[in-house]
């Protein structure tokens, strides 16, 4: 049975409840090889394909209305596998270009919007480098700061702050308005999704370095009365992993569900 966007009545007003589903792409071949990927277009590994299929299984029963993804293959591949498992056909919509499609979308057709605004962080000179070799060359602490800090850029690359500053305006303008009436899936990357979760959960600049998202596992928010709240009472697995002390888990437990 599908879960549709629910309508309920409070104080004689009607409110629409939509769902936001965030999915980090499945393991890529460079995740497997322990390389910095960034904007390099790398496909999913065999494990990543299975992770996408497991994500689709976890999302059974939750109807999808519209999809957003990055311009990178691993995110698009994950999204298409999820949709295919649920018998959706993805129709890529191209803003500003002539769109050749025979009229109104059918029930099994899902509009898909792509944007570089939700691409992974650009890692500059680190792209393609083995992460362990980078730690040996530059030092463990410096590489950790480059990977997880808020506003320190790797050589020639973007900081998380830079990623946040391109991701969040797009999220607010292009994605959030659909949540008033629709269930929206966003299939993207560790750092663009960390940016969205930072924005939604109010995670501080000091704490965000310790938030790590697993590949291929849905994180779900409910939109109601103008707010997005992480779901607590549903059957979907949506773990968010923190790589540092327990106080982070305790501090943000109200957001983690």
Beta strands, then each sheet from edge to edge (+ up, - down):
strand 1: 6-10
strand 2: 13-24
strand 3: 66-69
strand 4: 89-93
strand 5: 109-114
strand 6: 184-188
strand 7: 211-212
strand 8: 218-224
strand 9: 227-230
strand 10: 241-242
sheet 1: 1+ 2- 6- 3- 5- 4-
sheet 2: 1+ 2- 8+ 9-
sheet 3: 7+ 10-
end
